[in-house]
Amino acid sequence: MKHLFIEIKRFFKKYIKSILLVSILLTAVFSVLYLSSTDNTSEEDEHTGALSDPELHDGNAYFKFYIEDENQLAFTNTVLLNQFIRLEENLSSISENTNTDLLEAYEEQKVSLELNPTDTVPVIEIRRDNQSQLMTLYSRLDNPEDNIRVANYLFDQLSNNNVPVLEDKAIYLFTEPNLFEEPEESATPKDVFSSLNIVETALVVIILFFLSIILMIAFFLLKEMFSKKLNFSFAYTTDESTEFALYSKELENTYEISKFLSAPGFTEKLLIHQNDVSQLKTIYNDMSAEEPQDTLNIDTTVLYSCNTLENREEMKQIAELVIVVESEETDRKWFNEQKKVASLYNKPVKVLQINR
């Protein structure tokens, strides 16, 4: 357990700055995305409906109504209503009765409306909310007073059942004609922040920050699990029968490591390490042991050394194999190869990790 704690401590020491920095950036991005998607629509947005609501400007007039057919089902044919209301004789009648230039304004934009219906905002239009089935009539002339006169006239026509295409329908008027006083704009993060209370906003940011930290920890753990170098003991696996030891200055476990290498005594062992490991010499020196070029006697144990496991004369009397892993230096591929080959010799295997 102490070994695992040391490795986790090293992991966070290595990645803590990256984890915090990326987590802060992710929190900022996620917070903006979350708050931007918060439902902060106005009452008008809840009912104007259609797939894409038109831009609303100061001076536009509108009112809302609902229509049922003879089967008491919602009447949804706004195409028919718009075609009817835009007939020349109807526009002429509305213009005459309201003393406005509605017919002239519609004729001026008629070609643009036919060629680019999605890019042209009609001066007179009925739209339907796909959820509530409420309909909204818009009047968008340049003069706000003209707009309210047109809306009032059509409101009276509907309330008195003076619309021929709706003579067998039930009409329910939900709002009286009104003028838009301010342009409708999509909610911005600033608007959302102002509409949320401070506690809720802080809670959302805190939760997103901790989730970002967890995500980054998982990312860097996966990075270590698949890295080419063996940096941490939890990033590679050993067999259940394989004994493991960790040498670290923090543990001050030189004596423990000496016994790990030498026990049981009166045997000959083979140390396998990819590179020359300077810490091994430190261990030898701390144990005040003499170090011949190719062997080392510790507690009557003879240690041989090599860079790759292969058939050699000493293998006849070798009692144990020790694979040495140097943190941030030893290749994963090399380690897996040595571990696989070592299993063929049917000899006990130990793994010693040396932290830099």
Secondary structure, DSSP 4 states (H G I P E B T S, - for coil): -HHHHHHHHHHHHHHHHHHHHHHHHHHHHHHHHHHHTS----HHHHHH-SSSPPP--TT-EEEEEEEE-TTS-B---HHHHHHHHTSHHHHHHHHHHHTS-HHHHHHHHHHHHHH-TTT---SEEEEE-TTT--EEEEE--SSHHHHHHHHHHHHHHHHTT--GGGTTSEEEE-S--EE--S---PPPHHHHHHHS-HHHHHHHHHHHHHHHHHHHHHHHHHHHHT-SB--SGGGS---TT-EEEEE-TTTT-HHHHHHHHH-SSS-EEEEEESS--HHHHHHHHHTT----SSEEEETTEEEEEESS----GGGGTEEEEEEEEETTTSBHHHHHHHHHHHGGGT--EEEEEE--
